[in-house]
């Protein structure tokens, strides 16, 4: 059976980096290791997730390494060749962190 490619959103990549044990990050890695999924990481998602790590965060290096063993990378094509990504805004970072730590419950206004 072919592995299903699954594109990881920014908050899911961040979850793998700093999310709590037993959460979405662990589930993603488990599905990849079981051969169910091929995680696809867009370069912009990785950049934004890494930009969202704050001092004091515990980075789960082992979980990230396990994910990367199974991941495929793709370019977002959201920037010109040789140009840097624009840094995410503080509001974007706060939102992604809220999702990772279960603080984003949604109120229907999104």
ABEGO torsion letter per residue (X at the ends): XBBBBBBBBAAAAAAAAABBBGBAAAAAAAAAAAGABBBBBBAAAAAAAAAABBBGBBBBAAAAAAAAAABBBBBAGABBBGBBBBBBBAAAAAAAAAAAAGABAEAGAX
